[in-house]
Amino acid sequence: ALVNGIISLMEDNGELNAWFIEPSYAYDEQYLLNFYSGEALLALVEYYQKTNDQGVLKAAIKSQDYYLDKYVRNLETNYYPAYVPWHTMSLSKLYFVTKKEKYVDAIFVLNDKLLQILDRVEFVGRFYNPQTPHYGKPHSSSDGVYFDGISYAYEIARKVGDKKREAAYRESLEIAFLNLHSLQYTLEEAKLFNRPDRVAGAIKINVQNGNVRLDSVQHAIDGWRKLLEVLE
């Protein structure tokens, strides 16, 4: 039912709509689709991998090709870093299904661009460049999902034998890991709270904000788990 719902939001050209029922308040649909489009495509491809449903695969390919044109071929016009990890994941899975090199090329274009906002000077390993504040504030949720996406890009670089990118992505993952690890509450830090068991191991939002969000924790877990899988 969920897959049918996603496909029902797809136009004939592969473009996705953000809502089943539009809300009454004003919103920027293209901004929302920076996140939603890749997440939806990832869901479709993973569903295909579980079921071998050729109709779902065909729909995923059609939509991915639309976003290849929008987000990769027209990168400079439409670029926003939030779509990079989700489309990296869907493109990676489509490559392993179809073996089409255009998906590899797209992954490299997107992640090469993303690494331009990886901080190597002030807060080493976070994904934030003060020269581009419109891409969002420093946040461990973003750091985690970017880390996850680059793990997929690293896997692809190794798979196709691109040694230069393999080394670049590996080095980026190493410093990005150190950033996320530095934001993780230690057992000693957790003892300062009334319920240490609810704090230990969690990920702070950033160095100035010690609050914990579920997406910060889960994106970090997903990224670390993917990297372990790739390194094995």
TORTOR-706943 format. One record per residue (C-alpha): z negated, y, x negated; residue in three letters; chain. Coordinates in steps of 0.1 Angstrom, whole numbers, always signed. Layout:
% residues N
@c3 = Z, c2 = Y, c1 = X, rest = ALA, kette = A
...
END
This chain:
% residues 232
@c3 = +0, c2 = +0, c1 = +0, rest = ALA, kette = A
@c3 = -8, c2 = +24, c1 = -28, rest = LEU, kette = A
@c3 = +25, c2 = +16, c1 = -46, rest = VAL, kette = A
@c3 = +44, c2 = +22, c1 = -14, rest = ASN, kette = A
@c3 = +26, c2 = +55, c1 = -10, rest = GLY, kette = A
@c3 = +35, c2 = +67, c1 = -44, rest = ILE, kette = A
@c3 = +72, c2 = +57, c1 = -39, rest = ILE, kette = A
@c3 = +72, c2 = +75, c1 = -5, rest = SER, kette = A
@c3 = +65, c2 = +107, c1 = -24, rest = LEU, kette = A
@c3 = +96, c2 = +103, c1 = -46, rest = MET, kette = A
@c3 = +127, c2 = +123, c1 = -40, rest = GLU, kette = A
@c3 = +162, c2 = +108, c1 = -43, rest = ASP, kette = A
@c3 = +165, c2 = +123, c1 = -78, rest = ASN, kette = A
@c3 = +132, c2 = +107, c1 = -89, rest = GLY, kette = A
@c3 = +110, c2 = +139, c1 = -87, rest = GLU, kette = A
@c3 = +76, c2 = +133, c1 = -72, rest = LEU, kette = A
@c3 = +57, c2 = +154, c1 = -46, rest = ASN, kette = A
@c3 = +20, c2 = +160, c1 = -52, rest = ALA, kette = A
@c3 = +7, c2 = +155, c1 = -17, rest = TRP, kette = A
@c3 = +10, c2 = +132, c1 = +13, rest = PHE, kette = A
@c3 = -4, c2 = +160, c1 = +34, rest = ILE, kette = A
@c3 = -3, c2 = +195, c1 = +19, rest = GLU, kette = A
@c3 = -36, c2 = +214, c1 = +19, rest = PRO, kette = A
@c3 = -40, c2 = +247, c1 = +36, rest = SER, kette = A
@c3 = -49, c2 = +265, c1 = +4, rest = TYR, kette = A
@c3 = -24, c2 = +278, c1 = -21, rest = ALA, kette = A
@c3 = -16, c2 = +256, c1 = -51, rest = TYR, kette = A
@c3 = +8, c2 = +252, c1 = -80, rest = ASP, kette = A
@c3 = +25, c2 = +219, c1 = -74, rest = GLU, kette = A
@c3 = +43, c2 = +219, c1 = -108, rest = GLN, kette = A
@c3 = +10, c2 = +224, c1 = -126, rest = TYR, kette = A
@c3 = -5, c2 = +195, c1 = -106, rest = LEU, kette = A
@c3 = +25, c2 = +173, c1 = -115, rest = LEU, kette = A
@c3 = +18, c2 = +178, c1 = -152, rest = ASN, kette = A
@c3 = -10, c2 = +154, c1 = -146, rest = PHE, kette = A
@c3 = +1, c2 = +134, c1 = -115, rest = TYR, kette = A
@c3 = +36, c2 = +125, c1 = -124, rest = SER, kette = A
@c3 = +27, c2 = +104, c1 = -155, rest = GLY, kette = A
@c3 = -3, c2 = +89, c1 = -138, rest = GLU, kette = A
@c3 = +18, c2 = +78, c1 = -109, rest = ALA, kette = A
@c3 = +45, c2 = +64, c1 = -132, rest = LEU, kette = A
@c3 = +19, c2 = +45, c1 = -152, rest = LEU, kette = A
@c3 = +6, c2 = +30, c1 = -120, rest = ALA, kette = A
@c3 = +41, c2 = +19, c1 = -109, rest = LEU, kette = A
@c3 = +49, c2 = +2, c1 = -143, rest = VAL, kette = A
@c3 = +16, c2 = -15, c1 = -145, rest = GLU, kette = A
@c3 = +21, c2 = -28, c1 = -109, rest = TYR, kette = A
@c3 = +55, c2 = -42, c1 = -119, rest = TYR, kette = A
@c3 = +39, c2 = -59, c1 = -150, rest = GLN, kette = A
@c3 = +15, c2 = -77, c1 = -126, rest = LYS, kette = A
@c3 = +40, c2 = -86, c1 = -99, rest = THR, kette = A
@c3 = +75, c2 = -85, c1 = -114, rest = ASN, kette = A
@c3 = +86, c2 = -65, c1 = -83, rest = ASP, kette = A
@c3 = +121, c2 = -53, c1 = -93, rest = GLN, kette = A
@c3 = +122, c2 = -26, c1 = -67, rest = GLY, kette = A
@c3 = +91, c2 = -10, c1 = -81, rest = VAL, kette = A
@c3 = +105, c2 = -12, c1 = -116, rest = LEU, kette = A
@c3 = +138, c2 = +5, c1 = -104, rest = LYS, kette = A
@c3 = +118, c2 = +33, c1 = -88, rest = ALA, kette = A
@c3 = +97, c2 = +38, c1 = -119, rest = ALA, kette = A
@c3 = +128, c2 = +40, c1 = -141, rest = ILE, kette = A
@c3 = +145, c2 = +65, c1 = -117, rest = LYS, kette = A
@c3 = +115, c2 = +88, c1 = -118, rest = SER, kette = A
@c3 = +109, c2 = +84, c1 = -155, rest = GLN, kette = A
@c3 = +145, c2 = +94, c1 = -162, rest = ASP, kette = A
@c3 = +140, c2 = +125, c1 = -141, rest = TYR, kette = A
@c3 = +109, c2 = +135, c1 = -161, rest = TYR, kette = A
@c3 = +127, c2 = +126, c1 = -194, rest = LEU, kette = A
@c3 = +151, c2 = +154, c1 = -185, rest = ASP, kette = A
@c3 = +125, c2 = +178, c1 = -174, rest = LYS, kette = A
@c3 = +97, c2 = +172, c1 = -199, rest = TYR, kette = A
@c3 = +116, c2 = +160, c1 = -230, rest = VAL, kette = A
@c3 = +151, c2 = +174, c1 = -230, rest = ARG, kette = A
@c3 = +138, c2 = +207, c1 = -216, rest = ASN, kette = A
@c3 = +106, c2 = +205, c1 = -236, rest = LEU, kette = A
@c3 = +105, c2 = +242, c1 = -246, rest = GLU, kette = A
@c3 = +109, c2 = +254, c1 = -210, rest = THR, kette = A
@c3 = +85, c2 = +231, c1 = -193, rest = ASN, kette = A
@c3 = +60, c2 = +220, c1 = -220, rest = TYR, kette = A
@c3 = +24, c2 = +215, c1 = -211, rest = TYR, kette = A
@c3 = +3, c2 = +192, c1 = -232, rest = PRO, kette = A
@c3 = -15, c2 = +175, c1 = -203, rest = ALA, kette = A
@c3 = +16, c2 = +155, c1 = -193, rest = TYR, kette = A
@c3 = +20, c2 = +141, c1 = -228, rest = VAL, kette = A
@c3 = -5, c2 = +112, c1 = -228, rest = PRO, kette = A
@c3 = +3, c2 = +100, c1 = -193, rest = TRP, kette = A
@c3 = +40, c2 = +99, c1 = -199, rest = HIS, kette = A
@c3 = +35, c2 = +84, c1 = -234, rest = THR, kette = A
@c3 = +17, c2 = +55, c1 = -217, rest = MET, kette = A
@c3 = +43, c2 = +50, c1 = -190, rest = SER, kette = A
@c3 = +72, c2 = +54, c1 = -215, rest = LEU, kette = A
@c3 = +55, c2 = +29, c1 = -238, rest = SER, kette = A
@c3 = +52, c2 = +3, c1 = -211, rest = LYS, kette = A
@c3 = +88, c2 = +9, c1 = -200, rest = LEU, kette = A
@c3 = +100, c2 = +4, c1 = -235, rest = TYR, kette = A
@c3 = +83, c2 = -30, c1 = -238, rest = PHE, kette = A
@c3 = +99, c2 = -40, c1 = -205, rest = VAL, kette = A
@c3 = +134, c2 = -26, c1 = -210, rest = THR, kette = A
@c3 = +137, c2 = -22, c1 = -249, rest = LYS, kette = A
@c3 = +155, c2 = +11, c1 = -243, rest = LYS, kette = A
@c3 = +153, c2 = +33, c1 = -274, rest = GLU, kette = A
@c3 = +154, c2 = +65, c1 = -253, rest = LYS, kette = A
@c3 = +118, c2 = +58, c1 = -244, rest = TYR, kette = A
@c3 = +108, c2 = +56, c1 = -280, rest = VAL, kette = A
@c3 = +126, c2 = +88, c1 = -288, rest = ASP, kette = A
@c3 = +108, c2 = +106, c1 = -260, rest = ALA, kette = A
@c3 = +74, c2 = +93, c1 = -271, rest = ILE, kette = A
@c3 = +80, c2 = +108, c1 = -306, rest = PHE, kette = A
@c3 = +92, c2 = +141, c1 = -293, rest = VAL, kette = A
@c3 = +62, c2 = +145, c1 = -270, rest = LEU, kette = A
@c3 = +35, c2 = +134, c1 = -295, rest = ASN, kette = A
@c3 = +50, c2 = +154, c1 = -324, rest = ASP, kette = A
@c3 = +47, c2 = +184, c1 = -302, rest = LYS, kette = A
@c3 = +11, c2 = +176, c1 = -291, rest = LEU, kette = A
@c3 = -1, c2 = +173, c1 = -326, rest = LEU, kette = A
@c3 = +5, c2 = +211, c1 = -330, rest = GLN, kette = A
@c3 = -27, c2 = +218, c1 = -311, rest = ILE, kette = A
@c3 = -48, c2 = +193, c1 = -331, rest = LEU, kette = A
@c3 = -75, c2 = +214, c1 = -348, rest = ASP, kette = A
@c3 = -77, c2 = +207, c1 = -385, rest = ARG, kette = A
@c3 = -97, c2 = +238, c1 = -395, rest = VAL, kette = A
@c3 = -126, c2 = +248, c1 = -373, rest = GLU, kette = A
@c3 = -137, c2 = +219, c1 = -351, rest = PHE, kette = A
@c3 = -117, c2 = +192, c1 = -368, rest = VAL, kette = A
@c3 = -102, c2 = +166, c1 = -345, rest = GLY, kette = A
@c3 = -104, c2 = +185, c1 = -312, rest = ARG, kette = A
@c3 = -72, c2 = +193, c1 = -294, rest = PHE, kette = A
@c3 = -73, c2 = +230, c1 = -290, rest = TYR, kette = A
@c3 = -54, c2 = +259, c1 = -307, rest = ASN, kette = A
@c3 = -68, c2 = +294, c1 = -300, rest = PRO, kette = A
@c3 = -32, c2 = +306, c1 = -303, rest = GLN, kette = A
@c3 = -23, c2 = +288, c1 = -270, rest = THR, kette = A
@c3 = -54, c2 = +294, c1 = -247, rest = PRO, kette = A
@c3 = -32, c2 = +288, c1 = -216, rest = HIS, kette = A
@c3 = -32, c2 = +251, c1 = -224, rest = TYR, kette = A
@c3 = -69, c2 = +249, c1 = -214, rest = GLY, kette = A
@c3 = -103, c2 = +252, c1 = -230, rest = LYS, kette = A
@c3 = -118, c2 = +227, c1 = -255, rest = PRO, kette = A
@c3 = -129, c2 = +197, c1 = -235, rest = HIS, kette = A
@c3 = -137, c2 = +162, c1 = -245, rest = SER, kette = A
@c3 = -119, c2 = +148, c1 = -215, rest = SER, kette = A
@c3 = -87, c2 = +163, c1 = -229, rest = SER, kette = A
@c3 = -96, c2 = +151, c1 = -264, rest = ASP, kette = A
@c3 = -101, c2 = +116, c1 = -250, rest = GLY, kette = A
@c3 = -69, c2 = +113, c1 = -231, rest = VAL, kette = A
@c3 = -49, c2 = +128, c1 = -259, rest = TYR, kette = A
@c3 = -65, c2 = +103, c1 = -283, rest = PHE, kette = A
@c3 = -56, c2 = +75, c1 = -259, rest = ASP, kette = A
@c3 = -19, c2 = +86, c1 = -257, rest = GLY, kette = A
@c3 = -15, c2 = +89, c1 = -294, rest = ILE, kette = A
@c3 = -29, c2 = +54, c1 = -298, rest = SER, kette = A
@c3 = +2, c2 = +43, c1 = -277, rest = TYR, kette = A
@c3 = +25, c2 = +64, c1 = -298, rest = ALA, kette = A
@c3 = +10, c2 = +49, c1 = -330, rest = TYR, kette = A
@c3 = +16, c2 = +14, c1 = -316, rest = GLU, kette = A
@c3 = +53, c2 = +23, c1 = -309, rest = ILE, kette = A
@c3 = +58, c2 = +38, c1 = -344, rest = ALA, kette = A
@c3 = +45, c2 = +5, c1 = -359, rest = ARG, kette = A
@c3 = +66, c2 = -15, c1 = -336, rest = LYS, kette = A
@c3 = +99, c2 = +2, c1 = -345, rest = VAL, kette = A
@c3 = +90, c2 = +6, c1 = -382, rest = GLY, kette = A
@c3 = +88, c2 = +44, c1 = -382, rest = ASP, kette = A
@c3 = +65, c2 = +46, c1 = -413, rest = LYS, kette = A
@c3 = +64, c2 = +84, c1 = -414, rest = LYS, kette = A
@c3 = +52, c2 = +88, c1 = -378, rest = ARG, kette = A
@c3 = +29, c2 = +57, c1 = -381, rest = GLU, kette = A
@c3 = +11, c2 = +74, c1 = -410, rest = ALA, kette = A
@c3 = +10, c2 = +108, c1 = -392, rest = ALA, kette = A
@c3 = -3, c2 = +93, c1 = -359, rest = TYR, kette = A
@c3 = -29, c2 = +71, c1 = -378, rest = ARG, kette = A
@c3 = -42, c2 = +101, c1 = -397, rest = GLU, kette = A
@c3 = -44, c2 = +121, c1 = -365, rest = SER, kette = A
@c3 = -63, c2 = +93, c1 = -347, rest = LEU, kette = A
@c3 = -88, c2 = +91, c1 = -376, rest = GLU, kette = A
@c3 = -98, c2 = +128, c1 = -373, rest = ILE, kette = A
@c3 = -96, c2 = +128, c1 = -335, rest = ALA, kette = A
@c3 = -120, c2 = +98, c1 = -335, rest = PHE, kette = A
@c3 = -145, c2 = +116, c1 = -357, rest = LEU, kette = A
@c3 = -145, c2 = +145, c1 = -332, rest = ASN, kette = A
@c3 = -152, c2 = +123, c1 = -302, rest = LEU, kette = A
@c3 = -178, c2 = +104, c1 = -321, rest = HIS, kette = A
@c3 = -195, c2 = +136, c1 = -331, rest = SER, kette = A
@c3 = -198, c2 = +145, c1 = -293, rest = LEU, kette = A
@c3 = -214, c2 = +112, c1 = -284, rest = GLN, kette = A
@c3 = -252, c2 = +112, c1 = -276, rest = TYR, kette = A
@c3 = -271, c2 = +91, c1 = -301, rest = THR, kette = A
@c3 = -302, c2 = +71, c1 = -292, rest = LEU, kette = A
@c3 = -324, c2 = +97, c1 = -308, rest = GLU, kette = A
@c3 = -308, c2 = +126, c1 = -289, rest = GLU, kette = A
@c3 = -311, c2 = +106, c1 = -257, rest = ALA, kette = A
@c3 = -348, c2 = +103, c1 = -261, rest = LYS, kette = A
@c3 = -351, c2 = +141, c1 = -254, rest = LEU, kette = A
@c3 = -341, c2 = +134, c1 = -218, rest = PHE, kette = A
@c3 = -362, c2 = +120, c1 = -189, rest = ASN, kette = A
@c3 = -337, c2 = +91, c1 = -185, rest = ARG, kette = A
@c3 = -324, c2 = +82, c1 = -220, rest = PRO, kette = A
@c3 = -306, c2 = +52, c1 = -206, rest = ASP, kette = A
@c3 = -284, c2 = +76, c1 = -186, rest = ARG, kette = A
@c3 = -275, c2 = +97, c1 = -217, rest = VAL, kette = A
@c3 = -272, c2 = +74, c1 = -248, rest = ALA, kette = A
@c3 = -236, c2 = +68, c1 = -256, rest = GLY, kette = A
@c3 = -222, c2 = +95, c1 = -233, rest = ALA, kette = A
@c3 = -198, c2 = +121, c1 = -245, rest = ILE, kette = A
@c3 = -207, c2 = +158, c1 = -244, rest = LYS, kette = A
@c3 = -181, c2 = +182, c1 = -229, rest = ILE, kette = A
@c3 = -178, c2 = +201, c1 = -262, rest = ASN, kette = A
@c3 = -201, c2 = +213, c1 = -291, rest = VAL, kette = A
@c3 = -214, c2 = +242, c1 = -269, rest = GLN, kette = A
@c3 = -218, c2 = +223, c1 = -237, rest = ASN, kette = A
@c3 = -240, c2 = +192, c1 = -237, rest = GLY, kette = A
@c3 = -232, c2 = +182, c1 = -201, rest = ASN, kette = A
@c3 = -217, c2 = +148, c1 = -194, rest = VAL, kette = A
@c3 = -187, c2 = +141, c1 = -172, rest = ARG, kette = A
@c3 = -174, c2 = +107, c1 = -162, rest = LEU, kette = A
@c3 = -138, c2 = +115, c1 = -173, rest = ASP, kette = A
@c3 = -150, c2 = +125, c1 = -207, rest = SER, kette = A
@c3 = -167, c2 = +92, c1 = -212, rest = VAL, kette = A
@c3 = -140, c2 = +70, c1 = -197, rest = GLN, kette = A
@c3 = -111, c2 = +86, c1 = -215, rest = HIS, kette = A
@c3 = -130, c2 = +81, c1 = -248, rest = ALA, kette = A
@c3 = -136, c2 = +45, c1 = -239, rest = ILE, kette = A
@c3 = -99, c2 = +40, c1 = -230, rest = ASP, kette = A
@c3 = -88, c2 = +55, c1 = -262, rest = GLY, kette = A
@c3 = -112, c2 = +36, c1 = -284, rest = TRP, kette = A
@c3 = -103, c2 = +3, c1 = -267, rest = ARG, kette = A
@c3 = -66, c2 = +9, c1 = -271, rest = LYS, kette = A
@c3 = -70, c2 = +17, c1 = -307, rest = LEU, kette = A
@c3 = -90, c2 = -15, c1 = -313, rest = LEU, kette = A
@c3 = -62, c2 = -34, c1 = -295, rest = GLU, kette = A
@c3 = -35, c2 = -18, c1 = -317, rest = VAL, kette = A
@c3 = -54, c2 = -22, c1 = -349, rest = LEU, kette = A
@c3 = -60, c2 = -59, c1 = -342, rest = GLU, kette = A
END
